[in-house]
Amino acid sequence: MDKLLLIDDEADVRYSFERIFGRKDGLELHTAGSGEAALELIPQLKPDLVIMDVRMGGITGIETLQRLREFDSKTPVILMTAFGTTQTAIQAMKHGAYDYILKPFDVPKLEEMVDKALGAARSMKQVVSYEPLLDKEDFDLGIIGQSAPMQEVFKTIGQLAASDATALITGESGTGKELVARAIYSHSQRYNQSYLAINCAAIPENLLESELFGHEKGAFTGANTQRIGKFEQCDGGTIFLDEIGDMTLATQTKILRVLQNGTFDRVGGNQPVKVDVRVIAATNKPLEKAVEEGGFREDLFYRLNVVRIQLPSLRERREDIPQLVSYFLSTNSPNPKQPKTVQPDALAKLETHDWPGNVRELENAVQRALVMAKGDAILLENLPPEVLNVADAASPDVDGDDLAGLASKLFRWARNNPDLKVIPAVERELVINALKETDGNQVQSAKLLGITRATLRKRIEKFDIKQGLTVE
């Protein structure tokens, strides 16, 4: 149960929060009418998120924030202000506020901000062990594996923990790069400071620079106030840049400057901002190749590649699969104290699957099996079709270079890697060729491609495929 503490001297605001958050599942709302009362309450309450007004009777919100930070550097604080364009709100951010929102606030925006802040709070409270996880009760969250490749990963994390060196985590999608980043942070000298994770691929290019470095008022259309970026928010702490290979060259230049001298300019600004932030980066792309092709700065690559952790794919450490399955059963079972078991033939199937989506795909498979299982044991039939190779069995026995084999593998790969997309032009050509091979028979085409007929119809509509084909 997350605890939210509202500090505001206006009864109407406290009433509004009661209506918005008072009955929200998984959230426990507490209120205080002044900064003084809140500072007495916080040590016993230990809230997960604090929201407070900047201007209050007695000590101000900024003074309350400063005093809170003297004994608690982690709890996210959101400031509410009717003066978002003033230096007051900016100073609040510099003193460690997570974000601020203007009064009167937009309720959906407020709810979204609260959800994100609580998520950040949970991330910072998770202490990841770099020792092999043997039993669920040993740790709330852990990197699991007793294989030789994972032991090397654990050793490197332990060595990194004693330094402030920049780290680059590489590996396929789903191998646990963010978990490793949190482990480095949790065991570092900055463990009691902020930790922020940014997925560079999930933020539009035109917004990423502002998200990371902030912007000045009027820097671009819609920039009505000054915004403090993630690097400034994370001063003294650790920032994790996931999928850094997707950054534009312009943003890469700013990252390089931060790594070189610890300074940057906000978007639209001309005054350098000084920060002390440890950078951990991750990518599933071969950066060396990107450097050769001119898509990634060579000097930034060497700055990031101080200490490198290459995470093994799951197929490279199959001996860890039984332990991973046991862990996922205990964490995903409706009753964690009585996790389901796995029949030997089902476990053997899990151990021999290639797992193109790695640990993430394995966890999804276990979750599905738990849903499908009717008894206390997971049977072979409860496993996902892609693990059972149902699509392969339904397709003709062809060589991998044939259309059927290629298409089946491609579509299955896309299903198992939802964060990666098949190039539309390639997908369109596969659909067209399948229809040509079957004289426009959609049932046979879908079978050939290893997808359902409904999915095929959506592809035909999506790509406006006509080409003179007779389709049903």
N, C-alpha and C positions, 0 to 999 in steps of 0.2 A: 504494500500500500504506500503510494507516494504521498508525502506531506507537503502541502503548499501553505506558506505563510504570507498573508496580505497585511501590509502596514500602511494605514491611511487614517488620517484624523477626520475624514468625512464619512458620516454614517451612511449616506446614500451610496457611496462607492462600495463600502463593505456589504451593503444589502445587495448591490448588483452582482458582486462576486459570489455571494451566497446563492443567488438565482442561477448563475452560470456554472459554477463549479461545486456547489454544495452537495449535489446528488450525483456527481459524475463517478462512474465505476472506477475503482482503483485509485481514487484520489481522496485525500482527507484534508479539508480546508480548515485553517486556523486564522484568526485575525488579531490584530493589535492596533490600538488607536494612536500610538506614538512610537517614536524611535526608542525612547527610554524603556517603554514596556516591552518592546520587541527584543531588545538586547538582554533583558532579564529572562525572557522566555526561550530564546534560541538555544542556549546550552542544554536545556532539558528536552526541548522539543526535537532538536536536530532536524530541521526541515530539509527537504530535498530541493526546494526552490523558494526564493523570497521575491515577492513583488511589492514595491513600495513607491509612494509618492515622493517627488523631489522636495516639494515645499510642504512642510507640516509645522504645527505648533510645537514648541520645544526644539529639540535638535533636528536639523534638516535631514533629508534623505541621504545627502552626500556624507554628512557627518556620521550618520548611522552606518553607511556602507564602509567608511574608513574604520570605524571601531569594529565592525563585524570582521573585516579582513585581518585585524590584528590577531584573532584567534581562530579564524576559519577562512582559508584561502580558496576552498573548492566550491562551496555552495553557490550555484548560479543566482544572480540577482538581476531582476528586470526592473528598470526605473519607469515610472509613469510621470509624464510632465505635460503641461499645457504650453511649454516654452521650448519646443524642440529645436528652434533655430538659435537658441542662446548658448553661450559658453557654459552655462550650468549643466546642460545635458551632456555636452562634450567632456567636461571635467569628470562627470559621473562615470562615463565609459572608461576614461583613463585610470580611474581608481578601481577598475576591475568589474564593472557591471557587464552582464552577459549581453544585454541589449536594452533599448528603451522604446516605449510606445507612447504616442501622443493621446492626450485627453481632448475630447471624448473619444474613447477607443472603439475601433471596429471589432466587434465580437469574434467573427471568424478568424481575423488576423491574430487577435489575442490568444484564442484557443490554439492556433497553429504554433505561435511562439512559445506557449507554455509546453506543448507537446515536445518541441525541439529542445527546449531547455531541460526538461526532465530526462530526455534521452541522453543529453550531454552529461547530466549529473550521474546517471547510471553508468555511463562509460567510464567516468573518472573514478567511480567507486569500485570498479571491477579490478581486482588484483589477479593478474594472470601468472600462473606458476610456470617456470621453465623446466621443472622436474617432470618426468613422465607421470601422467595421471593414471593411477591404478584403480581407485575407487571413487565413485561420484561424491561421497561425503567428504573426501579429502579437500576438495576445492569447489567453489561455486562455478568457476570457469577455468578451463585449462587447455593447453596445447597437448594433444594426446598422441603418444607414439613411443614405442620402445625399439623401433628399428634403428639400424646404424645411421641412415641419413638424418633421421630426426634427432638422434643424439648429438650429431654435429651441429644442428640448428640450435639445440639447447645450450651447447657450450658457447656458441658465438653470442647468443643473447646474454649469457652470464658475463662474458668479457665486455660486451658493449655497455652493460649496466653501470659499470664503474667509470665510464667516460662520458663526454659530451659529444663524441664523434658523430658526424652525419652518417646515416645508414641508408642503404638502398636494398629493398626487398624485392626479389624477382621470383617469378614462378607463374604457372598457369592459373587461369581463373578458377576460383574455388579452393585454392590450396591453403588459405588461412593467412593471407598477408596482413590483414588488419589485426588479427589476433596476435601475431608476432609483434607488430608495432606497439600494441597496448602492453605486451609483456615487457618490451624494452623500456617503455615509459614507467610501468609499475615498479620496476626494480632499479630505476635510475635515481640520480641525486635530485631530480626534479619531480619526484613522485607526488610531492605535496603542492605542486603548482598546476596550472591549467594544462589540459590536453584537449586538442581539437582535431577532428578527423575531417578532411575535405576530399570528396570524390570529384576530381578535376573533370572527369568525363561526364558527370551528371549535371554540371552547371554550364549553361550556354556560354560560348566563347566571349560574347560581348558583355557578360556579367561577371566572369571569373576574376578578372583583374580587380574590379571593384569589390568583389567578395573577399579577396585575399588582402588587398591593401587599402580599401576604403576609398572614399571620394570626397571632394570638396563640394560645397553648395554651388550649383550652377555648372558643374563639370560636364553635364550632358542633360538632355531633355528628361525631366522627371527627377533630377537630383535636387530636390527642394531643400534638403538639409545636408549637413556634413554627416558622413557615415564612417564609423571606425571599423576597419577591416579585421580579418581573423588574426593576422600577424600581430597587430597592435593589441587585440584582446588577449592574445596568448603570450604577451611579454613575460619572460621569466620561465615559461613553460615549454611544452613540446607540441609541435604541429605535425600531423601526418598527412602527406599529400599522396592520396591514392590515385592510380592511373595517371601519373605525371607525364607519361609519354603522349598524352592527348593534349597537352598545353600548346598554345600558339608560341611562335618564336618571340613575339613581343613580351608575353608574360614570362617566358623562360628568362629573358634578359633581366627582368626585375627580381626573379628568384635568385639568379646568379649574384646580383648586387647585394641582396640580403645575406647570402652565404659568404660573400667576400668581406663586407665591412659592416654588416648589421644595419643598413639603412635602406630606405625606400621613399618614394614620393607617393602620396595619395593621388588618385586619378584627378587631374585638373589642378593639382597643387604644385608648388615649387619650393617648399620647405622640407628638407629631409627629415624623416622620422626615424629615430634610433630605437632599435629593439634588440632584445637578447632572447632568441628563440632557437631551440634545437629542432632541426628538420629531419624527419624520417620520411623517405619517399618509397613508393612501390609502383610496379608496373608489370603487366603480363606481356608487354611488347619487347622485342629485342632492341634495346636502345642503341647498341653498337651499329646495327643495320640502319636505324633511323638517322644516326650521325652520318653514316656514309651517304645516305640519300638526301641529306640536307634538311631533314625534318626535325632534328634535335641538335641543340648546340653542343659542340664537342667539349668546350670549357665547362659547361654546366654538368655534363655527364661525369667528368672527372671530379668535379666538386662533390657530386652526390655519391659517387662510387668509392667513398673513403673506406667503408666497411660494407661488404656485400653479403647478403644472406640469400642463397638460392634455395627456394623451397621445393622439395621433391614432389612430383605428381603422386597421386594415390596408387597408381599402377606400379610405381617404383618402390612402394613400401606396403605391399599387400599384407605382410605379416601383422600390420597394425589394424587391419579391418575388423577382426573380432573384437578388439578392445574399443574401437570407435563405435561399432554397432551396439555393444553393451552400454556405452556411455549415452548414445542417442536414445536407446530404449528407456533408460532411467530418467532422462531429462524431458522426453516427449510423451511418456506414458501418462494416461489420465490419472493413474495412481502411482507416483514415483516410488512408493515403498514396495509396490508389487509389480515391477516391470515384467512385460511379457518375455518369453524365451523365444529362441529361433530354432526351428528344426534343422538338423545337420545338413540336409540337402539344400535348404534355403540359404544357410550360411555359406556353404560351398559355392553356391551360385554367386553370392555377393563377393566372394573372394576372387572369383575368376573373371568378373566383369571388368571391362577396361576403364570405366569411370572417366569419360572425357570431361565431366563437370567436377571431378575430384571430390573432396570431402563434402562440399556443399550439396553435390548431387547425391552422395551416399546418405546424408541426413534427410534429404527430401524423400529418398526411397524408403527409409525406415519410417518416416512419418506416414507415408502412404500405406505402408504395410500394416502399421498399427491401426489405421482407420479401417482397412479392409479385413483384418483378422477378426474372426467371430469368436474364437476361443482365447485361451491364455498363451497359445503358441503361434508364432508367425510361420505359415506354411509356404511352400514354394509358390503356390498359386496366388499368394497375397502380394508377391513382388511386382513391381511395375513392368509393363510389357517390354520396355526397352532393355531391362535387365534380363528378362526371359528370352530376348531375341525373337519376339513374336513377329515383329516387322520383317526380319530377315527370313523367317520361316514362310511368311506369306508371299515373299518375292521370289521370282525365278532364280534358279541357281546359276548365277552369272559371275564372270570375273569382275574384280573391283573396278576395272576401267570401263565396263559397260555402263550404259545409261542407268539401268535399274540399280546396279550396285552403287554407283556414284550418287544417284539421287537419294536412295535410301539412307546412305551414310550421311549425306549432307543435311537432309531434313532431320534425322535423328540427332545429329550434332547440334543443330539449331535449337531443338527442343531441350536438350540437356544443358545448353549454354544460353539462357534467356537474356543475359547481358551482352551477348555478342549477336550480331545480325548477319544473315546471309546477304551478300551483295545482290540488290534487286535485279540487276541485269542478268546475273547468273541464274537466279531463281526463275526468272521469266523464261529463259531459254530452256531450262529443264522441263518446265510445264509444257511449253510448245512442243518440244521433242517427244515428250511422253504422249501427247495427244496425237502427234503424227504417227508414232509407232503403233498406236491402237486404233487408227482411223477415226479419232474423235470420240472413242468410247470412254466416258468419264469414269465408269466403274473400274475398267481395266487400267486406265491412266493413274487413278488414285492408288491402286494396288502396286503399280509399277514404281510409283514415287514413294511408297511407304507412308502415305497420308490418307486421311478419310476423304470421302467424296465431298462432304460439306466443306472441308478445308480447300479442296481443289476448286470448288465453285467460287470460293472467296478469292482464290488466286487469279482465276480467269477474269473475274470482275475487276479486281485490283489492277491487273496489268492490261485490261481492255484487250484480251486476246481474241482475235477473230481470224486473221490470216487465211480466210477462206476455209477454215476447218469446220467440219460438221460436228458440232458438239450438242449433246442432249440437253 
